[in-house]
């Protein structure tokens, strides 16, 4: 199920950070339905006339700590 996130969720899902608010993501049907019921996401209705939009995956890294003198 493709949904559009309505909230920014902290933490990770399957080792990746949750997408930002307004970004579309594919979720299993049962998980997407629960997210929509809770108001965290809305279902995306795909039409045959609109081209499918690719969403970018952003990897974030934690900067290494440096010693302060």
N, C-alpha and C positions, 0 to 999 in steps of 0.2 A: 504494500500500500504506500503510495506516494503522498506525503504530507508536507505542509509548510509550517515551520516552527513559529509559534506566536510568542514564546518566552525563551530566554537564554537559560539553559540548564547547565549547572556546574557539574564538573566531574567528567568521567569517561563512560563510554559504552563500547564494549568489545575492544578496549584498548585505544580508542580514539575519542577525542573531545566531541561533545555534542555540537551540532552546527549552531550558528548564531540565529537570532530572531530574524524571520523573513526568508530564511534559506530553506529550500526543499530538500527532503531526504527520503530514501526508500526504507521502510520498516516492514517487519512481518505484519500480516493483517491484524492479528490479535493485539500486538503492541501499538500499532497505529490507531486502532479503534479506541484503545484505552487512553492514548494521548489526546485524541479528539474529544472524548467524553469528559476528560478532565479540563479541557480548555487550553491545553499546552500546545496544540497544533490544530490545523484545519486540513481536511482532505483536499488534494489537488485533483481537479477534474481536467483530464487531458482531452483535447478535441482533435479531430482528424485534420483540421485546417491549420492549426498552430504548430510550428516546428518545435520539436523537443529541445528543451534547453539543457545544456550540459552544466552541471554544477561543479565548481572547483573544490578540490580537497586541499585544505590548508593544514600542513603539519607544523606544529609549534614545538619549539625546543626550549628547554629551561637553560638560561645562560649559566655558564660555570661561575662559581664563586671565586673571587679573588681575595687575597689577603690584604688587609689594610694595615699600613704601618703606623 
